[in-house]
Amino acid sequence: MSDCIFCKIASGQIKSDLVYEDDAVVAFRDINPQAPVHVQVIPKDHVENVAALTEDHSELVAHLLLVAAQVAREQGIEDSGYRLVANVGAHGGQSVPHLHIHVLGGRAMAWPPG
């Protein structure tokens, strides 16, 4: 999508603090971090959110989660623990209509989250 900020980040049109990139996904530091480590993992192809996923996205979803785990390891939060979040829709807190997984860590996470 031409007006999607995450598509522009994924394509390199908008600079970001990348921590990971491959052919299918990018991961970058959140510009408004909610924890000492706050990284977004997104697909390069535009998918609106988890609700828009189909069976055809199975490999992509698995890859997103594997990259999220790798990011957690590389950011030094694997042993202490971390949270993965995928918001869906306005009431779910999704502010950018492009599938993204938040990797949050570096501090204790509260429950309930919102």
Secondary structure as UniProt FT lines:
FT   TURN            2..3
FT   HELIX           5..11
FT   STRAND          18..21
FT   STRAND          25..29
FT   STRAND          37..43
FT   HELIX           50..52
FT   HELIX           55..57
FT   HELIX           58..74
FT   TURN            75..76
FT   TURN            78..80
FT   STRAND          82..85
FT   TURN            89..93
FT   STRAND          101..105
//
